[in-house]
Amino acid sequence: MEQITSITAILAIGAAAYWFGPAIVNWLMAHVFVTPYQRTLHRKDLEKRQRTLGALFANVWRIIVVMLVAYGVFVQFFDYKALAPIFASAGIIGVAFGFGAQSLVKDFLSGVFIISENQFRVGDIIEIDGFGGTVERIGVRSTVIRDVDGNVHYFPNGMVQHVINKTMGYSMARFTVAVAPDTDIDKVSKLIDKLGLALASEDDWKDKILEAPHFVMMGEFTATAVNLIISGKTQPSDQWSVVAEMRRRILEKFEQEAITIGTVPVANAAPTKKR
C-alpha cells in the first residue's frame, strides 16, 4: 500500500511539473532572466528571442521531469543494491550508443549554438539551402519552418550551415519601378522621395519605417524601360507591407502625373523541335 501511495504521489507531482513547469519557465524568461543585451533589442526581436528560449527550456524541463519520474517509479520496484549491476552495464551500453548517436549529439550542439548566438528565432523569416519560410520551432534536434504555401520543412540542426535571416534587427524595403525611357528622371525621383516621406510620417506607418523609402539610383535600362531603384529601412518583417503600400501610391501618382510605366521585355522560351 505504501508503495502504491508513493508511486501515485510521484506521478501526480511529475504531471503537475510537466504541465505547469513550462508556464513558469516562460514567465521567468520574460520577467526575470533578461540580460543587458536583450534590453538593447527591439521589442519584436526581444519577443522572438524570449519565445525561442522559452520553448527550448520548456522542452528541456519536460525531458528532465520525465527522466526523474521514471527513475522515481523505477526505484519503487527495485532497491539500490539491485540497481548497481544495471548502472554498470548501462555505462557500456551508453558508450556503444554514443558512437551510433553522433549525429544526434551534433544536432543538439548545433541547436545550442544557433540559440546562444541568436542566429534566428521563432517567428523570423529565414532561408536555408534555398528553402525559405517562417521559423515555427527550434528544437534540441531540428528546426521547423513553414513556407508561403503552407509546406512545413524540417532541418536537422547539424546540417544548417548557411542561414539567411531576413528579419534580424531591421529589414530593407528595396524594389524597382520601371518607367518609359523618355521620362524626366529628376521629376520622378522627387515624386518618389516625397511619397516616401509622406508615408513615413503617417501614424499607421511611422512605427514600421526607420528610414523613409527614397530613390537610390537608376538601374538597368532598355529601349522600352528604365529601372529606378527605391530603398528604405523598416522594422523586422514590415518590409513587404511597406513595399506594397509604396508601389500602390507610386502607381496612383504616376496616373495623376501622366507618367508612363515602362515595358520590361520578357524572354521567350526557345522553341522545341518536333520529332
VEXRO-91540 format. One record per residue: x, y, z of N, C-alpha, C in turn. Coordinates in steps of 0.02 Angstrom, whole numbers, plus 32768, in hexadecimal, padded with zeros to 4 digits. Layout:
BEGIN
XYZXYZXYZ...
END
This chain:
BEGIN
802A7FC48000800080008000802B803F80008061803D8028808E8076802B80AF80837FE880BF804C7FC580DE80527F8380AF80737F51807080607F52803E807D7F24803680C77F33803580D97F73802E81207F86806981497F6D80A5812D7F7480E181507F5D80E0815A7F1280CD81257EEE80CB81297EA58097815D7E8F805D815C7EB08028818C7EA0804081D47EAB806281DE7EE3807C82217EF380B082377EC080DC820A7EAC8110821A7E7A80F0822D7E3880BE82057E22809D82137DE3807682557DE5805682637E1E803082A17E24805E82DE7E22809482DA7E4880C483127E4980E4831A7E0480F582E17DE5811482E37DA380E583027D6F80A382EF7D728073830B7D42806B83567D4C8068836C7D8B806383B47D9980A083D97D7F80DC83BD7D8C811983DD7D76811D83DD7D29810583A77D09810883A27CC180DC83D67C9F80A083E17CBA8070840E7C99807884577CAE808784637CEE808B84A87D0680D284C47D05810484997D03814984B07D02815A84DD7CC8814784CB7C8A815684F77C518139853D7C5780FE85437C7580E185867C7E810C85B07CAD812585907CE1815285B47D10819385C67CED81AD85997CC481EB85A67C9F81E285E27C7181AA85E37C4C819E861B7C1E8197865D7C438177865B7C7E816F86997CA681B386B27CBE81DE86837CD4822186977CEA824A86B37CB1824386967C75826986AF7C3C825386F67C29821387067C3481F987477C208202877D7C54820787697C948207879C7CC98246879C7CF5826987647CFA82A1875F7D2882E4875A7D0382EA87287CD8832A871C7CB6832F87467C77833287887C80833987B67C48837F87D67C4D83AA87C57C1D83F087DC7C1F83F588237C04842D88457C13843788897BF7843588897BAB844D88537B8B844B884F7B428403884E7B2983D888297B4C839388247B37836F88677B3E8383888F7B6F836388D17B77837389007B3E83A888F27B1983B9891D7ADF839389097AA0837188D07AA1834E88B87A67830C88DE7A5D82F588E07A1F82B388FB7A11827E88CC7A2E824388E87A3A820E88C17A5B81FF88807A3581FC888379F281EE884779CB8226881479D38264882B79D0829D87FE79D7829E87DF7A1C828E88077A4F828D87ED7A94825787B87A9C821C87C47A8181E687937A8681F987527A63821887577A28822C871B7A04825F86F27A2C829087157A4882C486F27A6E82A786D27AAD827986F47ACF825B86D87B0A8230869B7AF9820C869E7AC281E586637AAD821286297A9C824986377A7A827886027A67829785E17AA482B2860A7AD182D285EF7B0E829E85CD7B3A826385EB7B3F822F85CC7B68821B85877B4F821485807B0D8201853F7AF08239850C7AFB827885227AF382AF84F37AFC82B484DB7B4482B3850A7B7482B984F77BBA827C84D07BD2824284DE7BB5820784B77BC6820F846E7BB1822B84637B758237841E7B5F826B83FC7B8B82A084207B9C82D384037BC882B483F27C0D828A841F7C26826984147C66823F83D47C63821883CC7C2E81ED83917C28821683517C25824E83537C01827983177BFD829483067C4282AA83387C6882C5832B7CAB828E830F7CD88252832B7CD5821B83137CFE820B82CA7CEE820782B97CAE81F882747C9B822D82447CB4826D82587CAF82A3822D7CC782A082237D13829382597D37828F82547D808254822A7D96821B82337D7681DF820B7D8781EC81C17D78820A81B47D3D8219816E7D2C8249814F7D5F827B81767D7382AA815D7DA5828781527DE9825B81827DFC8238817B7E3C820B813E7E3D81E881327E0881BD80F67E0581E780B77E02821F80BA7DDF8249807F7DD8826580687E1B827B80987E44829980857E848266806B7EB5822680747EA781F280587ED381ED800C7ECB82057FF37E9382017FAB7E8782447F887E92827A7FAD7E9182BC7F8E7E9A82E27FB67ED083077F927EF983307FB57F2B83727FCC7F0B83977FF57F2F83D380137F1384097FDF7F03840C7FAB7F2C843F7F777F2084327F537EDE83F17F497ECF83E07F277E9083EE7F547E5483F17F967E5E83FC7FC47E2784457FC97E1284737FB77E4084BA7FBE7E3284D07F997DF284C07F597DEA84D47F367DAC84B57F567D6E84777F707D7684567F8E7D3C847B7FCD7D27848E7FF67D5884B380327D4884F780237D2985177FEE7D4185587FDA7D2685527FC67CDC851F7F9F7CCD85157F8B7C8784FC7FC57C5D84D87FF47C7C84C0802E7C5784FA80597C3F8530805A7C65856A80817C4F858780657C0E858B80237C0A85A480037BCD857580107B92853480087BA0850280147B6C8504805D7B56850F808A7B86851280D17B76854B80E17B47858580C07B5185BE80CC7B2585AE80B47ADE859080797ADA857E805F7A988549808A7A76851980A17A9F84E580CC7A838501810F7A6D853581277A90855281687A7F857081697A3A859081317A2685AC812E79E28575813079AD853D811279BD85068112798C84DC8151798D84E5817A79C084BB81B779C784E481F679BB851981F179958543822C7989851C8263796584F0824F793784C982827913849982A57942847D82807973844F829F79A3847482D179CF84B182BE79E484D982EC7A0C84EB832A79E384FC832079A4850D8358797884D18387797084958369796684598392795F844B83BA799F8454839979D8844783BA7A18847783F57A2384B883E97A1984E9841E7A2384DF845779F184CE844679B384C2847A7981848584A479958451848379B0841784A879C7842884D77A00845484C17A2D846984EC7A65848D85297A4B84BA85207A1984DF855979FE84B1858779D68480856B79B384518595798D842C85C579BC841685AA79F583F085D37A24841D86027A4B845685E97A62848386137A8A849F864D7A6184AD86417A2184C7867679F5849086A179D78451868F79E5841786B679CE841786BB798184268683796084288683791783E2868F78FA83B0866E7915836B867B7903833F8664793D8300867D793D82D286717974828F865979598265864079848221862E797081FE866D795881E0866A791C81BF86A478FF81E886C778CA822A86B978C7825486D67893824486B7784F825086DD781B824A86C477D6829086B877BD82A0867977B082E48666779E82E5863D775E832186327746832B8607770B836585D87719835885977711838A8563771C838E853876DD83C9853776BF83D5850D768383A08519764D838C85577643835D8568760F8314856276238306854A765F82C18544767782B5857B76AA828185A3769E827285DB76CA822F85D376EC822885F3772681E985F1774A81F0860F779081BB860977B681B9862377FA81CC85EC782B81F985FC7859820F85CB788B81D585BE78BC81C0857F78C0818A856E78EE81A4854F792F81DD852D792981F7850D796682428500795D8267850B799482AE84F8799682B484C779CF82BC848879BE82C0845379F1830884417A00830F84117A2D835283FA7A3E837283D37A06834B83BC79D583678395799F835B83B4795A832483D77951831483F0790E82F38434791182F4845678D682D3849678CD829A848C789C826084A978AA822584A17880821184E57864820A84E9782281F38527780281B8851777D5818C854877CC8152854077A18157857577698152855E772A8158858D76F2811585AE76E3811585DA76B080D9860176A080A085D6768680AF859A766D807C856C765580608540768D807A854876CA806285217702808784E0770D80BA84D376E380E1849676EA8111849D772681188467774C81448466778681858442777581BD8462778481FF844677768223843977B8824083FE77BD826783EB77F982B183E777E782DA840C780C8321840D7800834683F77840836B83BF783D839583AE787783C683E7788583CD83F978C483F8843378D4843F842A78BD845783EB78BB849C83DE78A784A983EE785E847683EF7833848083FC77EC8477844677DA8465846F780B845B84B677FE849F84D877FC84B984E477C084FB850277B884F7854C77A584C7855C777A84C185A27763847885B77769846B85EB778F84268603779B8422864C778683EE865E776283DF86A3775283A486B8777D83B086E577AC837B86FF77D88363874277BC8324874377A68309877F778582E787AF77B682E5879D77F682C287C6782782EB87CF7867832B87D97861835787E2789B8369882C78A38355884A78DA8367888F78E8833D88C178C1834388C1787F831B88EB7854831688C9781082EB88E377E582E288C877A382E58901777082F688EF773282FB892176FD82C0891876CD829C894F76C282668951769182858969764F829A893C762682BF894D75E9829A892E75AD828B8958757C8268893F75418277896E75068260895A74CB826D8982748E822A8995746E822B89CD744C81F289E57425820B89F573DF81E889DE73AD81FC89E9736881D28A22734A81F48A52732A81D28A89730981EA8A8B72C081C68AB0729881D88AB77251821B8ADC724B82418ACD721782848AED720F82828B387209824B8B5571EF82488B9E71E6822F8BC27224822A8B9F725D82118BBD729B82468BEB72B9822E8C2172D8825B8C4E72FC826E8C2D733F82AA8C12734382C08BEB737D82C38C1873BC82D98C5573B482DE8C8373ED82988C8F740B82678C9A73E082238CA573F882088C68741C82138C2C73FE81FA8BEF741D821D8BE1745F825E8BEC746382828BDF74A282698C0C74DA82598C4B74CA823E8C7874FD81F98C62751481D08C4A74E4818E8C3174F681938BF5752581C28BC8751581CB8B8C753E81E28B9F758582128BCC7589822B8BE275CB81F28C0275F481C98C2A75D381918C4B75F5815E8C18760E81508BE675E581218BB275FA813D8B8B7635817E8B7C7634819C8B56766B819A8B7C76AC81A98BBD76AA81A88BE676E781618BEC770281308BF376D580EA8BF776EB80D48BB6770C80E98B7E76EF80D68B3D770C80F68B34775081358B47775881598B3E7797813F8B6A77CE811B8B9F77BD81018BCE77EF80BA8BBD7806809A8B8E77E580558B7D77F880558B51783680208B57785E801C8B33789E801D8AE778947FFC8AD0785E7FF88A877853803A8A69783C80698A93782680A68A79780980E78A90782B80E48AC5785381228AE2786E81458AB3789E811F8A8778C081408A5778ED815F8A1C78C8814D8A147889816889DD786181A489F2783881A98A32782981DD8A4B77FC82148A6D782482528A55781B828C8A73783B82AC8AA8780F82AA8A9D77CE82C68ACC779D82968ACE7762827E8B097752824B8B10771E82628AF476DB82378ACF76B7824A8AB87674825A8AF37647828F8AED762182A68B2475F782C88B0975B882CE8B34758782F08B227549833B8B1A755783588AE27541839F8AD4754D83C88AE2750E83B58AC274D783DB8ACC749A83B58AAD746083CD8ABB742583B08A9D73E983D38A5B73DB83AB8A2873CF83C789E673C283CD89D7737883C1899A736683C789867320839189A972F583A089B172B6836F89D07288837289AD7245833A89B072228334899471DF831389C871B2830189B4717782E089E27149829989F2715F827D89CA718D823789D471A1822E89E471EB826389E17213825A89EC725B829C8A01727B82958A2972B082CD8A3C72DB82BA8A28732282E48A00734282D689E9738682EF8A1C73B982C48A2F73E782D68A5C741E82D68A34745F830D8A36748283158A1074C083008A3B74FB82D48A20752582B98A43755F82C98A1A759D82DD8A3B75D282F18A16760E82DE8A3D764D82D08A17768382C28A3476C482CE8A0076FA82D28A16773782DF89E9777082A089E4779B828E89A577AE8252899A77D68261896F7812822F8969783D823489397874823388F27857824D88C1787C824E887D786382088865784F82048845781581C7882777FA8196885977DB81A5889A77DF817788CC77C5818988E2777E81BF88C8776281D588E1772181A388D276E98181889976ED8154888676B7811688B276B680FB88C276F080C088EF76F380D3893576DD810F894C76EF8125898F76DB812F8991768F814E895E76738159895C762A8116895C760580E68934761E80A5893075FD8081897475FF808489967638806389D8763D80868A0C761280C88A0B761080ED8A3A75E580DC8A2E759C80D989F0758780C989E27541808389FB7530805389F2755D800F8A0A7551800E8A56754980308A79757580318AC2757280568ADC7535808C8ABA752380B18ACF74E880878AC774A980628A8F74A580378A84746B80018ABA74677FE28ACB749F7FB08B00749F7FCD8B43748980088B5274A380288B927493803C8B95744980558B5E742F80688B5C73E8802B8B6873BC7FF28B4C73D07FB58B5773A97FA08BA073AB7FA78BBF73E57F948C0673EC7FC38C3273C380038C2273C280348C4B73A080408C36735780198C04734080208BEB72FB80668BD272EC80848BB0731D80C68B91731480BC8B4A72FB80DC8B3A72C480D28AF972A480FD8AC372C580DD8A8B72D481018A5272F081288A3072B881668A1D72C7818F89FD7295817A89B57288818A899D724D817B8958723A81BA892E723F81BA8900726D81F588D5727781EF88997249821E888F721C821A885671EE821F8814721281F987E471FB81FA87A17218821A877271E6824D874D71FD8271871F71D1824386E671BE823F86D9717C821786A17164823E86607169821A862C7179823A85EA717E824D85D27139828585B07135829C859670F4826B856270DB82588565709B822885347080824684EE7080821C84BF708E82328479708E822A845B7049825984327037825784116FF5822883D66FF7820083D26FC381D483986FBD81FA835D6FA181EA83246FBD820A82E76FA581DD82C26F76
END
